């Protein structure tokens, strides 16, 4: 609790708390933005966006949410794979990625990180390089095995 002195001159007031005008705040974490998570889901898949969101949850020490996101991502990705392989249409994969992106960013983010949390934006370049290094060989292998 902040104590305010009756003395208008804080330099002559020995009871003056030098931090009275500052709120006690926690450190602002460095997180990947909702937009980055959303785009990784669309461009790569929901599991990639989930890994990035899990990194954010780890940064804010939200272990319960981290495990729920992992479980969701594994089940969603399994359902996604089943649907794409059995009911293949032109845009079904993209639509499922869009659904996963919305669930991760609008449900899990808002629930465990919060809509109003301030954060420093982390660069998306390292996760993009890692995701491309994983995805490109898988696409090449899929194309080569269908020929």
Buried (B, 14 or more C-beta within 10 A) or exposed (E): EEEEBEEEEBEEEEEBBEEEEEEEEEEEBEBBBBEBBBBBBBBBBBBBBBBBBBBBBEBBEBEEBBEBBBEBBEEBBEEBEEBEEEEEEEEEBEEBBBBBBEBBBEEBBEEBBEEEBEBEEBEBEEBBEEBEEEBEEEEEEEEEEEE
